[in-house]
Amino acid sequence: MSTPRSKRSGAVEARPGLLTRGLDTIERLGNKIPDPFVLFLLLFAVVAVASSVLSAMGATYEVPGSEEGVQPIRGFFTAGGLTWFTTHLVPNFIGFPPLGVVLTILLGVGIAQRTGLLNTLVRRAFGGAPKWMLPYVAALVAVSGSIMSDAAMVVIPPLAAMVFKAAGRHPVAGLLGSFAAAMAAFSCSPFITSTDALLSGITNTAAASVESLGTTHVSPISNHFLTFTIAVVLSAVAGLLIDRVLEPALERRGVSREQTGANAAVSGEGEDRPDLKMDSELTASERAGLRWAGISLVTTVIAVLAVTLPAGSPMRNEDGVFLPTSPLLGSVVFLVFLTLAVPGVAYGVSTRAIRGGADVARMMGHTVKEMSGFIVLAFVMAQFLELFNWTGLSTWIAIKGAQTLEATGFTGFGAILCFVLLAWLINFLIISGSAQWALFAVVFVPMFALLGYEPGFVQAAYRIGDSTSSVLSPLNPYVIIVLGFLKSYEPRAGIGTVIARCLPFSLVFLVMWVAVFAVFYFGGLPIGPGMYARL
């Protein structure tokens, strides 16, 4: 009689738990999704074929309320389609709204980051906080950290762990708490970030097909009233979760406060790059740099106000006000760049990180180099979005979807909530927020516009689902990075460990963000300058 293999080997293999099996399934499904570049090439091909078939069948559409009348679907594989593509390849790319805006803001971020200004601000915030306030300071810094882009996920958690330990609190609480807060609230910040610029550009491209409905142009500040409010709320909530949930749980489990191996947070280049320093104590040079950065920022703000506030200011519109549109709102990208670059240069000159104009150019060049992947993705993404709009397929799908929702009567806030939950779920498989929004925007922005919702409001709804679930996805590369940090305290920790401890942040953030979102919606409050929920 044969003996089961596990018994022959003298050991019975335990069946993986439900959480492990679930994570394995998500990982397997996610790994089957092509790279975003290949994904958009495939989608381009799908749209090209579908539009050609529908065009041959004589498919048409008509935007309700539009004076354009009935419009035919235009096929890609036609004389007009091929001519359009070959003559618009470069304009499609160069005119891709997020491209110039994102790169411009990131040039400013590159100066502020590479000189060490942003890193020093983070360390100053941690170092000046009393023991009892550390969880709340860590949460606020983490939620605000998206101004550093993805660098926040690498710099802030290990710094928080060091400061927590120095203050006699559990370092893993600082590590995981700040990571969860930064990741699950990545799309909200008290500051204007490159994410605002990227999403707004994609939204405007998607809304081009229904601009006849009178949609409001989406700028990088169109969601700022909402994101600023939720950033304050989530900072307080995250601090409470670190203080009352995460840290007590770590103490109960007896998680080590001491590192058992080399600190994975310290890279070899940290000594040479001021933006990667991990020392919680500031040097005299860094403190002086912060003072000069502060002085330069105040001077810049005063100068901007001096040309903005007077009654005859050129920054006002023809009616002498700033809303709904004005040169001031059109200068948002310039102002964000200015408030990053000027203090960054002042700090760098003071600390000798900048010794000449060549250093500034080098820092900006490094930032563009790090964004090369985005530039390549933007090329194919721009072609896909423009083709989707040119063929009319996006509008056709949006009209069909809107008609279906109207037929079911599901067009109010409940439909928006379903959209939020869909983004929350899809985020487990598509980690790139810009790639996911590019896929969603071309369908949902026109569809909800036909139901009477502003594109900027739909974008705000998407940000809720996209942000809050990213911390739970095993496909998220930063989950793997923070796991490396965690293993120096818990060698046996796995992806499930990180996700399980971040789960309360994700779920509570989702509920709180939706609650604040509902207050803005039902209260008729603008979510940004000149941006309301309804058309």
Protein Blocks (a to p, Z undefined) as FASTA:
>chain_A
ZZdfklmnopacddddfklmmmmmmmmmmmmpccfklmmmmmmmmmmmmmmmmmmnopac
ddehianlpaddddfkbfklmmmmmmmmmmmmmmmmklmmmmmmmmmmmmmmmnommmmm
mmmmmmmpcfklmmmmmmmmmmmmmmnmmmlmmmmmmmmmmmmmmnopafklmmmmmmmm
mmmmmmgcfbdcfklmmmmmmmmmmmmmmmmnopacddfklmmmmmmmmmmmmmmmmmmm
mmmmmmmmmmmnopafbdfbdcfkbcfklmmmmklccbfbdcfklmmmmmmmmmmmmmmm
mmmmmmmmpmklckbcfkopabfbdfklmmmmmmmmmmmmmmmmmmmmmnomagbfklmm
mmmmmmmmmmmmmmmmmmmmmmmmmmmmmnommmmmmmmmmmmmmmnopabfmlmmmmmm
mmmmmmmmmmblmlmmmmmmmmmmmmmmmnopafklmmmmmmmmmmmmmmmpmklmklmm
mmmmmmmmmmmbcfklmmmmmmmmmmmmmmmmmmmmmmmmmnopafbehiafbZZ
